[in-house]
Amino acid sequence: MKKLALLLPLALTSLLPFASQALTSEAQSTADYAVKTYEGAMLGSLTKLVSYKTVTQEGYTPDTNPEFIGFKRELSQLSQKLGLDYSDHGYVILIGLGNSEKKLGVITHGDVQPANPELWPRDPFQLDDVSEPGKLIGRGTEDDKGAIVTAMYAMKSIKDRGLKLNRQIELMVYLAEETNWDPLRSFLQDYTPADINITIDAEYPVVTAEKGWSKISLVIPPQTDSAKSNKARLTFFSGGYFSSQVPQQARAELNGVSDELQMALKAHAGTHPGMRYRFESEGERFTIFADGKAAHSSAPEDGVNAVTHLAELLSIYEWPKTQAALTQKFIHEMVGLGIHAEQFGEIAYRDSFMGPMTLAPTVISQTHTGTKVMMNLRRPVGKSPELLDKQAMAALDTWQHKHETVLKDIDTYWGKPMVMDDAPHLETLLEVFSHFTGIKDPKPVAIGGSTNSKLFPNALSFGPTMPGVEYTGHTEYEFMTHKQFMLNLKMYTAAFIELAAERSSNSI
């Protein structure tokens, strides 16, 4: 601990007791009590929260969108039922336990990503524990409504046991995390957050580094189709649902495709593991439906990108220069089937701890005015935004020159990576995780995701997903296992006690 203290700012050294003491018996016993007492109630509360379709809609705020209004009403009623303090600040809900001046911040969010109901076994906004016993399926179960419920019942269990707090536990539920952080930044200008914080929107053991959410977007303009009438043409190419999801579906429409070319396309489709293709013919039109596997775009390795695979499938033929064909070429030549920006000029790089830059085309939307291409990148430390912008523009210039075209509306954004390796409660969280999982000597991890922890002092992400387990938030089959739901309750209860309650002399 002396070595750690030397690395910390002087003002933080008073927080070091978090890192040097074993788990207390109160933490263990209260964690057990929480599961024994509130298992059924937690499932009921999660069912209610999932039922609100808290997907951001343009032109609405959390105070005008009926789904958000209902969600906030449910949180208010649950807080009252559990004996917790509740205050509504528009985009921010604060739920508290205790009245100490010092605080432990617990950061989460209540908005969710869209869900395509055709790709779910049941309504994604109705908690489904029937389709696969042991799984709690529904939008928000893992990201982040399950975590909200867990934190609230952990606080209730601490209240029931009468433990004295030397820090107020303050659960912050932000309502635009998936789309717009500006209202939260505005809120924090006049609000002092806790000096130590836990974000429950990522994975275990403890996240100390996050890549920066980044993007490259552009529009491929319409093209004059000068192909001969007997030449096969690619007339439509699109795919993807929202910007932070590896697309599960993509579609291409072709005209004038010979039987021989159709057979070649179908044969090549069989070389794509993890992909399913459906082919339909109607007169001169030949349509290809591509179905891959959705994933959070921060972890493209967990998905099978339908857009990139469809572009690769179509690369067996030299299509005349249509808008759709130019889009297909862009995806195939600049991205390919890789996920680390290997083909995008010189922008690829990696950090020894945070890992490589990742790139995923997430939304390809064709209209008569051009095809919008959205690519989501996650960048580690190691390159400046200025260098990345220069390299990206050079790659785009080279491609435009090659294809004698001018891309429109090119826009880039390079989010800031976060590294939090000196937070005073790191060792405590690692100890809690080790105690309840039996995993010895756990180490901090880096993730590709981008959570609100970037905006808070001494913020570490702690769950709710186990290491090595595929994260299902942002997918079209989001779930949390019942077993993990209960394990999270134990670990959050214990962590809150270790960081916010007065310690007794008893430890285990």
C-alpha positions as CSV (number, residue, x, y, z in Angstrom):
1,M,0.0,0.0,0.0
2,K,2.9,2.4,0.5
3,K,3.8,2.1,-3.2
4,L,0.2,2.9,-4.1
5,A,0.1,5.9,-1.8
6,L,3.1,7.4,-3.5
7,L,1.3,7.3,-6.8
8,L,-1.8,9.1,-5.5
9,P,-2.4,12.9,-5.2
10,L,-1.9,14.0,-1.6
11,A,-5.6,14.9,-1.3
12,L,-6.6,11.3,-1.9
13,T,-4.3,9.6,0.6
14,S,-7.0,9.8,3.3
15,L,-9.1,7.4,1.2
16,L,-6.5,4.7,1.3
17,P,-8.1,2.6,4.1
18,F,-10.5,1.3,1.4
19,A,-7.6,-0.6,-0.1
20,S,-6.0,-2.2,2.9
21,Q,-8.6,-4.1,4.9
22,A,-10.3,-7.5,4.4
23,L,-14.1,-7.9,3.8
24,T,-16.1,-7.4,6.9
25,S,-18.6,-9.9,8.3
26,E,-21.3,-7.2,7.9
27,A,-20.7,-7.1,4.2
28,Q,-21.0,-10.9,3.9
29,S,-24.1,-11.3,6.1
30,T,-25.9,-8.4,4.5
31,A,-25.2,-9.7,1.1
32,D,-26.7,-13.1,2.0
33,Y,-29.6,-11.3,3.6
34,A,-30.3,-9.3,0.5
35,V,-30.6,-12.4,-1.8
36,K,-32.7,-14.3,0.8
37,T,-35.1,-11.4,1.4
38,Y,-35.5,-9.6,-2.0
39,E,-35.0,-12.1,-4.8
40,G,-38.7,-12.2,-5.7
41,A,-39.2,-8.4,-5.3
42,M,-36.2,-7.7,-7.5
43,L,-37.7,-9.7,-10.3
44,G,-41.0,-7.9,-10.0
45,S,-39.3,-4.5,-10.1
46,L,-37.2,-5.5,-13.1
47,T,-40.3,-6.6,-14.9
48,K,-41.9,-3.2,-14.3
49,L,-38.8,-1.2,-15.4
50,V,-38.2,-3.2,-18.6
51,S,-41.9,-2.6,-19.6
52,Y,-41.1,1.1,-20.2
53,K,-39.7,1.7,-23.7
54,T,-37.2,4.3,-22.7
55,V,-35.7,4.8,-26.1
56,T,-34.8,8.4,-26.9
57,Q,-37.1,10.0,-29.5
58,E,-36.2,13.2,-31.3
59,G,-38.2,16.1,-30.1
60,Y,-38.9,14.7,-26.7
61,T,-37.2,14.9,-23.3
62,P,-37.5,12.7,-20.3
63,D,-40.1,15.2,-19.0
64,T,-42.3,15.0,-22.2
65,N,-41.9,11.4,-23.4
66,P,-44.7,9.3,-21.8
67,E,-42.4,6.2,-21.6
68,F,-39.8,8.2,-19.6
69,I,-42.4,9.8,-17.5
70,G,-43.8,6.4,-16.5
71,F,-40.3,5.1,-15.9
72,K,-39.5,7.9,-13.5
73,R,-42.9,7.5,-11.8
74,E,-42.0,3.8,-11.2
75,L,-38.6,4.7,-9.8
76,S,-40.2,7.2,-7.5
77,Q,-42.7,4.8,-6.2
78,L,-40.1,2.1,-5.7
79,S,-37.8,4.5,-3.9
80,Q,-40.7,5.4,-1.6
81,K,-41.5,1.7,-1.0
82,L,-37.8,1.0,-0.1
83,G,-37.4,4.0,2.1
84,L,-34.8,5.7,-0.2
85,D,-34.6,9.4,-1.0
86,Y,-35.6,10.4,-4.5
87,S,-35.2,13.6,-6.5
88,D,-36.0,14.3,-10.1
89,H,-33.7,16.7,-12.0
90,G,-35.1,16.1,-15.5
91,Y,-32.4,14.1,-17.3
92,V,-30.9,13.0,-13.9
93,I,-32.6,11.0,-11.1
94,L,-30.9,10.8,-7.7
95,I,-31.8,8.0,-5.3
96,G,-30.0,8.1,-2.0
97,L,-29.5,6.4,1.3
98,G,-28.0,8.3,4.3
99,N,-27.3,11.9,5.0
100,S,-23.5,12.2,5.3
101,E,-21.8,15.1,3.6
102,K,-19.4,12.7,1.9
103,K,-20.8,10.4,-0.8
104,L,-20.3,7.2,-2.6
105,G,-21.6,7.7,-6.2
106,V,-23.2,4.9,-8.1
107,I,-23.6,5.8,-11.8
108,T,-26.0,4.1,-14.1
109,H,-28.6,4.9,-16.8
110,G,-32.2,4.2,-17.5
111,D,-32.5,4.9,-21.3
112,V,-32.0,1.9,-23.6
113,Q,-31.2,1.2,-27.2
114,P,-33.9,0.4,-29.8
115,A,-34.9,-3.2,-30.3
116,N,-36.2,-5.0,-33.5
117,P,-39.1,-7.1,-32.2
118,E,-38.8,-9.5,-35.2
119,L,-35.4,-10.7,-33.8
120,W,-36.6,-11.5,-30.3
121,P,-38.6,-14.6,-29.2
122,R,-41.1,-12.3,-27.4
123,D,-41.7,-8.6,-26.9
124,P,-38.3,-7.1,-26.0
125,F,-40.1,-4.7,-23.6
126,Q,-41.7,-7.4,-21.6
127,L,-39.4,-9.4,-19.3
128,D,-39.2,-12.9,-20.6
129,D,-38.1,-15.7,-18.2
130,V,-39.9,-18.5,-20.0
131,S,-38.2,-18.8,-23.4
132,E,-35.0,-20.0,-21.8
133,P,-35.3,-20.9,-18.2
134,G,-32.6,-19.2,-16.1
135,K,-32.4,-16.2,-18.4
136,L,-34.0,-12.8,-17.9
137,I,-34.5,-11.7,-21.5
138,G,-35.5,-8.1,-22.3
139,R,-34.1,-4.8,-23.4
140,G,-32.3,-3.2,-20.5
141,T,-31.9,-6.3,-18.4
142,E,-28.1,-6.0,-18.7
143,D,-27.9,-2.4,-19.9
144,D,-28.8,-0.9,-17.4
145,K,-32.2,-1.5,-15.7
146,G,-31.0,-4.7,-14.1
147,A,-28.2,-2.8,-12.4
148,I,-30.6,0.0,-11.2
149,V,-32.8,-2.6,-9.5
150,T,-29.8,-4.3,-8.0
151,A,-28.4,-1.1,-6.6
152,M,-31.7,-0.1,-5.1
153,Y,-32.3,-3.4,-3.3
154,A,-28.7,-3.4,-2.1
155,M,-29.3,0.0,-0.5
156,K,-32.6,-1.3,1.0
157,S,-30.8,-4.3,2.5
158,I,-28.2,-2.0,4.1
159,K,-31.0,0.2,5.5
160,D,-32.8,-2.9,6.9
161,R,-29.7,-4.0,8.8
162,G,-29.3,-0.6,10.4
163,L,-25.7,-0.1,9.4
164,K,-24.3,3.3,10.1
165,L,-23.0,5.1,7.0
166,N,-20.1,7.5,6.9
167,R,-20.9,8.2,3.3
168,Q,-24.3,8.8,1.7
169,I,-24.9,6.2,-1.1
170,E,-26.1,8.1,-4.1
171,L,-27.5,6.2,-7.1
172,M,-27.5,8.5,-10.2
173,V,-29.8,7.3,-13.0
174,Y,-29.1,9.3,-16.2
175,L,-31.7,9.2,-19.0
176,A,-29.7,9.9,-22.2
177,E,-26.5,7.9,-21.8
178,E,-27.0,6.1,-25.1
179,T,-27.5,9.2,-27.2
180,N,-26.4,12.5,-25.6
181,W,-24.1,13.3,-22.7
182,D,-24.6,17.1,-22.9
183,P,-27.4,17.3,-20.4
184,L,-25.3,15.4,-17.9
185,R,-22.4,17.7,-18.5
186,S,-24.7,20.7,-17.9
187,F,-26.0,19.1,-14.7
188,L,-22.5,18.5,-13.3
189,Q,-21.6,22.2,-13.8
190,D,-23.8,23.1,-10.8
191,Y,-23.7,19.8,-9.0
192,T,-20.8,18.4,-7.0
193,P,-20.5,14.6,-7.5
194,A,-19.1,12.1,-5.0
195,D,-15.3,12.0,-4.7
196,I,-15.3,8.2,-5.3
197,N,-17.7,6.6,-7.8
198,I,-18.7,3.2,-9.2
199,T,-20.2,2.9,-12.6
200,I,-22.3,-0.3,-12.9
201,D,-22.5,-0.3,-16.7
202,A,-19.6,-2.5,-17.8
203,E,-18.0,-5.6,-16.6
204,Y,-16.0,-7.2,-13.8
205,P,-13.5,-7.4,-12.1
206,V,-12.9,-3.7,-12.3
207,V,-12.6,-1.5,-15.4
208,T,-9.8,1.1,-15.1
209,A,-9.5,2.0,-18.8
210,E,-12.1,2.7,-21.6
211,K,-11.4,3.3,-25.2
212,G,-12.8,6.5,-26.7
213,W,-16.1,6.3,-28.6
214,S,-15.3,7.6,-32.1
215,K,-16.8,7.8,-35.5
216,I,-16.3,8.3,-39.2
217,S,-19.4,9.1,-41.2
218,L,-19.9,10.1,-44.8
219,V,-22.3,10.0,-47.7
220,I,-21.7,8.2,-51.0
221,P,-23.4,10.3,-53.7
222,P,-25.8,9.0,-56.4
223,Q,-24.1,7.8,-59.5
224,T,-25.1,7.9,-63.2
225,D,-25.8,4.3,-64.1
226,S,-24.3,3.9,-67.6
227,A,-24.4,0.1,-67.6
228,K,-25.7,-1.7,-70.6
229,S,-29.1,-3.2,-70.1
230,N,-27.8,-6.8,-70.3
231,K,-25.2,-6.1,-67.6
232,A,-25.9,-7.3,-64.0
233,R,-26.3,-4.3,-61.6
234,L,-26.2,-3.8,-57.9
235,T,-29.1,-1.3,-57.2
236,F,-29.5,-1.3,-53.4
237,F,-27.2,-1.9,-50.5
238,S,-28.1,-1.2,-46.8
239,G,-27.9,-2.7,-43.3
240,G,-27.7,-1.9,-39.6
241,Y,-30.1,-0.6,-37.0
242,F,-28.3,1.9,-34.8
243,S,-24.8,3.3,-34.5
244,S,-23.4,1.3,-31.6
245,Q,-24.6,-2.1,-32.7
246,V,-22.7,-4.5,-35.0
247,P,-25.5,-5.0,-37.6
248,Q,-27.2,-8.3,-37.7
249,Q,-29.0,-7.7,-40.9
250,A,-28.2,-6.3,-44.4
251,R,-29.8,-6.4,-47.8
252,A,-28.8,-6.1,-51.4
253,E,-30.9,-5.8,-54.5
254,L,-29.6,-6.7,-57.9
255,N,-31.0,-6.7,-61.5
256,G,-30.1,-8.7,-64.5
257,V,-28.3,-11.4,-62.6
258,S,-27.7,-14.5,-64.7
259,D,-28.4,-18.0,-63.4
260,E,-24.6,-18.6,-63.4
261,L,-23.9,-15.6,-61.2
262,Q,-26.7,-16.5,-58.9
263,M,-25.2,-19.9,-58.4
264,A,-21.7,-18.4,-57.8
265,L,-23.1,-16.0,-55.2
266,K,-24.9,-18.8,-53.4
267,A,-21.8,-21.0,-53.4
268,H,-19.6,-18.2,-52.1
269,A,-22.2,-17.6,-49.3
270,G,-21.3,-21.0,-47.9
271,T,-17.8,-19.9,-47.1
272,H,-19.0,-17.4,-44.5
273,P,-19.1,-19.0,-41.0
274,G,-21.8,-17.6,-38.7
275,M,-23.7,-16.1,-41.6
276,R,-27.1,-17.1,-43.0
277,Y,-28.3,-15.9,-46.4
278,R,-31.6,-15.9,-48.1
279,F,-32.0,-15.4,-51.8
280,E,-35.2,-14.3,-53.5
281,S,-36.0,-13.9,-57.3
282,E,-38.8,-11.8,-58.6
283,G,-38.6,-11.0,-62.3
284,E,-35.4,-9.2,-63.0
285,R,-34.9,-8.5,-59.3
286,F,-32.6,-10.7,-57.3
287,T,-32.5,-9.9,-53.5
288,I,-30.0,-11.1,-51.0
289,F,-30.9,-11.0,-47.3
290,A,-27.9,-11.4,-45.0
291,D,-28.3,-12.4,-41.3
292,G,-25.3,-12.3,-39.0
293,K,-25.0,-11.8,-35.3
294,A,-25.5,-8.5,-33.5
295,A,-23.1,-7.3,-30.8
296,H,-22.2,-4.1,-29.0
297,S,-19.9,-2.2,-31.3
298,S,-17.4,-1.8,-28.6
299,A,-16.8,-5.6,-28.9
300,P,-17.1,-6.3,-32.6
301,E,-15.3,-9.6,-32.1
302,D,-18.5,-10.9,-30.4
303,G,-20.6,-10.3,-33.5
304,V,-20.8,-11.3,-37.1
305,N,-21.2,-8.1,-39.2
306,A,-23.9,-8.7,-41.8
307,V,-22.8,-5.5,-43.7
308,T,-19.2,-6.4,-44.1
309,H,-19.9,-10.0,-45.0
310,L,-22.5,-9.0,-47.6
311,A,-20.0,-6.6,-49.2
312,E,-17.4,-9.4,-49.3
313,L,-20.0,-11.8,-50.9
314,L,-20.7,-9.3,-53.6
315,S,-17.0,-8.7,-54.3
316,I,-16.9,-11.8,-56.6
317,Y,-18.3,-9.7,-59.4
318,E,-17.3,-6.3,-60.9
319,W,-20.5,-4.3,-60.6
320,P,-21.1,-1.3,-62.8
321,K,-20.6,2.0,-60.9
322,T,-24.0,2.6,-59.2
323,Q,-24.5,4.2,-55.8
324,A,-25.1,0.8,-54.2
325,A,-22.0,-0.7,-56.0
326,L,-19.8,2.2,-54.8
327,T,-21.1,1.6,-51.2
328,Q,-20.3,-2.1,-51.5
329,K,-16.8,-1.3,-52.8
330,F,-16.2,1.2,-50.0
331,I,-17.1,-1.3,-47.3
332,H,-15.1,-4.2,-48.9
333,E,-12.0,-2.2,-49.7
334,M,-11.8,0.1,-46.7
335,V,-13.0,-2.3,-44.0
336,G,-13.2,-5.8,-45.3
337,L,-13.9,-8.6,-42.7
338,G,-11.4,-7.3,-40.2
339,I,-12.4,-5.4,-37.1
340,H,-9.2,-3.4,-36.3
341,A,-9.2,-0.8,-39.2
342,E,-6.4,-2.8,-40.9
343,Q,-7.5,-1.6,-44.4
344,F,-8.3,2.0,-43.5
345,G,-5.1,3.6,-44.4
346,E,-2.7,4.0,-41.5
347,I,-5.2,4.6,-38.6
348,A,-4.8,1.1,-37.1
349,Y,-2.8,0.9,-33.9
350,R,-2.9,-0.7,-30.4
351,D,-2.0,-0.1,-26.8
352,S,-0.5,-2.8,-24.6
353,F,-3.2,-2.6,-22.0
354,M,-6.2,-1.2,-23.8
355,G,-5.8,-3.3,-26.9
356,P,-6.3,-2.4,-30.6
357,M,-8.4,0.3,-32.3
358,T,-11.6,-1.3,-33.5
359,L,-13.8,-0.3,-36.4
360,A,-17.3,-1.5,-37.3
361,P,-19.6,-0.2,-40.1
362,T,-22.9,0.0,-38.1
363,V,-25.5,1.8,-40.2
364,I,-25.6,1.8,-44.0
365,S,-28.7,3.7,-45.2
366,Q,-29.4,4.2,-48.9
367,T,-31.7,7.0,-50.1
368,H,-32.1,8.8,-53.4
369,T,-29.9,11.6,-52.2
370,G,-27.0,9.4,-51.2
371,T,-26.0,6.5,-49.0
372,K,-25.1,7.4,-45.4
373,V,-22.3,5.3,-44.0
374,M,-21.8,5.3,-40.3
375,M,-18.6,3.6,-38.8
376,N,-18.1,3.3,-35.1
377,L,-14.6,3.2,-33.8
378,R,-13.2,2.6,-30.3
379,R,-9.7,4.1,-29.9
380,P,-7.1,3.4,-27.2
381,V,-4.4,5.8,-26.0
382,G,-1.4,6.1,-28.3
383,K,-2.5,8.5,-31.1
384,S,-3.7,12.0,-31.0
385,P,-7.1,13.0,-32.6
386,E,-5.1,15.3,-35.0
387,L,-3.0,12.4,-36.2
388,L,-6.0,10.1,-36.6
389,D,-7.9,12.7,-38.5
390,K,-5.0,13.3,-40.8
391,Q,-4.6,9.6,-41.5
392,A,-8.3,9.0,-41.9
393,M,-8.6,11.9,-44.4
394,A,-5.6,10.6,-46.3
395,A,-7.2,7.2,-46.6
396,L,-10.5,8.7,-47.8
397,D,-8.7,10.9,-50.4
398,T,-6.9,7.9,-51.8
399,W,-10.1,5.9,-52.2
400,Q,-11.9,8.8,-53.8
401,H,-9.2,9.3,-56.3
402,K,-9.1,5.6,-57.1
403,H,-12.9,5.6,-57.8
404,E,-13.1,9.1,-59.4
405,T,-15.8,10.2,-56.9
406,V,-16.3,12.8,-54.3
407,L,-17.7,11.7,-50.9
408,K,-20.0,14.1,-49.2
409,D,-20.6,15.2,-45.6
410,I,-17.4,13.6,-44.2
411,D,-17.5,13.9,-40.4
412,T,-15.1,12.5,-37.8
413,Y,-15.1,12.4,-34.0
414,W,-12.3,11.1,-31.8
415,G,-13.5,10.4,-28.3
416,K,-11.1,10.6,-25.4
417,P,-9.9,7.3,-23.9
418,M,-10.0,7.1,-20.1
419,V,-7.4,5.7,-17.8
420,M,-8.2,5.6,-14.1
421,D,-5.3,3.6,-12.5
422,D,-5.0,5.5,-9.2
423,A,-8.6,5.4,-7.8
424,P,-8.4,4.7,-4.1
425,H,-11.2,2.1,-4.0
426,L,-9.7,-0.2,-6.6
427,E,-8.3,-2.8,-4.2
428,T,-11.6,-2.9,-2.3
429,L,-13.6,-3.7,-5.4
430,L,-11.2,-6.3,-6.5
431,E,-11.4,-7.9,-3.0
432,V,-15.2,-8.0,-3.1
433,F,-15.1,-9.6,-6.5
434,S,-12.6,-12.2,-5.5
435,H,-14.5,-13.0,-2.3
436,F,-17.8,-13.7,-4.0
437,T,-16.5,-15.4,-7.2
438,G,-13.6,-17.4,-5.8
439,I,-11.4,-16.0,-8.5
440,K,-8.0,-15.4,-7.0
441,D,-5.9,-12.3,-7.6
442,P,-8.2,-10.6,-10.1
443,K,-6.7,-7.8,-12.2
444,P,-8.2,-4.6,-13.6
445,V,-9.3,-4.7,-17.2
446,A,-9.8,-2.3,-20.1
447,I,-12.9,-2.3,-22.3
448,G,-13.9,-0.9,-25.6
449,G,-17.1,0.6,-24.3
450,S,-17.6,4.2,-23.3
451,T,-19.5,4.8,-20.0
452,N,-20.4,7.9,-18.1
453,S,-17.5,7.2,-15.7
454,K,-15.4,9.5,-17.9
455,L,-17.3,12.5,-16.4
456,F,-16.8,11.6,-12.7
457,P,-13.8,11.7,-10.4
458,N,-12.3,8.4,-9.3
459,A,-14.8,6.4,-11.2
460,L,-14.3,2.7,-11.7
461,S,-16.7,0.4,-13.5
462,F,-17.8,-2.7,-11.5
463,G,-20.0,-5.1,-13.4
464,P,-22.7,-6.2,-14.1
465,T,-21.1,-8.6,-16.6
466,M,-18.6,-11.3,-15.7
467,P,-15.2,-11.4,-17.4
468,G,-15.1,-13.7,-20.4
469,V,-18.8,-13.7,-20.8
470,E,-20.3,-12.1,-23.9
471,Y,-22.0,-8.8,-23.2
472,T,-25.5,-8.8,-24.6
473,G,-26.5,-5.2,-24.2
474,H,-27.1,-3.5,-27.6
475,T,-27.7,-7.0,-29.1
476,E,-31.1,-8.3,-30.4
477,Y,-31.2,-10.8,-27.6
478,E,-30.3,-9.0,-24.4
479,F,-30.4,-10.9,-21.2
480,M,-29.0,-11.5,-17.8
481,T,-29.0,-14.8,-16.1
482,H,-31.0,-15.1,-12.9
483,K,-27.8,-16.4,-11.2
484,Q,-25.8,-13.4,-12.3
485,F,-28.6,-11.1,-11.1
486,M,-28.4,-12.5,-7.6
487,L,-24.6,-12.6,-7.6
488,N,-24.6,-8.9,-8.6
489,L,-26.9,-8.2,-5.6
490,K,-24.4,-9.8,-3.3
491,M,-21.4,-8.0,-4.7
492,Y,-23.0,-4.5,-4.9
493,T,-24.4,-4.9,-1.4
494,A,-20.9,-5.8,-0.1
495,A,-19.1,-3.1,-2.1
496,F,-21.5,-0.4,-0.8
497,I,-20.9,-1.5,2.8
498,E,-17.1,-1.6,2.4
499,L,-17.0,1.8,0.9
500,A,-19.7,3.7,2.7
501,A,-20.4,2.0,6.1
502,E,-18.5,2.5,9.3
503,R,-16.3,-0.6,9.7
504,S,-16.5,-2.9,12.7
505,S,-13.6,-4.8,14.0
506,N,-14.9,-8.0,12.5
507,S,-13.6,-9.1,9.1
508,I,-13.5,-12.4,7.2
